[in-house]
Amino acid sequence: MWRELGLDEAMDMIADRVIASRVSGWQHETEQGGKLNRTMGIGSLGGATLDNEENYLIKKLFSALGIVQIENQARI
């Protein structure tokens, strides 16, 4: 069932879910002891309607969060 939310409540819910997914999928190091510091619990697939600047900002944000699975759909 859908219900209306205020912007602040919706943003808090999104942030909570991103943090929870990041923590649950976090990898500190490889089995051999090499550093990873990444999460495999979140991925991103950008659409062709985004421009280069938007894709750049998405890539920077997700990389800063430790997300490595980031793809953008190319325009044809």
HELIX and SHEET records of a PDB file:
HELIX    1   1 LEU A    7  SER A   24  1                                  18    
HELIX    2   2 ASN A   52  ALA A   64  1                                  13    
SHEET    1   A 3 TRP A  26  GLU A  29  0                                        
SHEET    2   A 3 LYS A  35  GLY A  46 -1                                        
SHEET    3   A 3 ILE A  67  ASN A  72  1                                        
END                                                                             
